[in-house]
């Protein structure tokens, strides 16, 4: 995912407080404020988009892990059945995913 100026602006306030003078070219120069809110500076917008992107990028490991973790039902099934081998396998499988996608 790549964040945009519009993504940043949506997170600043609720409601439809901004728009574009040219909806096909959503750049700062075309930003129009439709409320009493102050228009953020171009630098604030640039920094905000960079911050959003950095936060998203920093969580890549978590998104990758979530796709590969075994289903939690496997763990719960092992607990309910009292099957320690199944519980241990679930834990080992989770650790393997963590090792594959380390937290950076």
Rosetta blueprint (number, residue, H / E / L):
1 X L
2 X L
3 X L
4 X L
5 X H
6 X H
7 X H
8 X H
9 X H
10 X H
11 X H
12 X H
13 X L
14 X L
15 X L
16 X L
17 X L
18 X E
19 X E
20 X E
21 X L
22 X L
23 X L
24 X L
25 X L
26 X L
27 X L
28 X H
29 X H
30 X H
31 X E
32 X E
33 X E
34 X L
35 X L
36 X L
37 X L
38 X L
39 X L
40 X L
41 X L
42 X H
43 X H
44 X H
45 X H
46 X H
47 X H
48 X H
49 X H
50 X H
51 X H
52 X H
53 X H
54 X H
55 X H
56 X H
57 X H
58 X H
59 X L
60 X H
61 X H
62 X H
63 X H
64 X H
65 X H
66 X H
67 X H
68 X H
69 X L
70 X L
71 X L
72 X H
73 X H
74 X H
75 X H
76 X H
77 X H
78 X H
79 X H
80 X H
81 X H
82 X L
83 X L
84 X H
85 X H
86 X H
87 X H
88 X H
89 X H
90 X H
91 X H
92 X H
93 X H
94 X H
95 X H
96 X H
97 X H
98 X H
99 X H
100 X H
101 X L
102 X L
103 X L
104 X L
